[in-house]
């Protein structure tokens, strides 16, 4: 294997790893956002979420 081939293979591997990490993180954030927030208390005018999800931060 030549040095040029190894270089391109390494670049491809690093790009694939970064894409996989980003995709996994985006999937987990979306799953957290879509799950129902059972730990919220809505006894007052404003609902206060007790979970650290994006739905409770709105």
Buried (B, 14 or more C-beta within 10 A) or exposed (E): EEEEEEEEEEEEEEEEEEEEEEEEEEEEEEEBBEEEBEEBEEEEEEEEBEBEBEBBEE
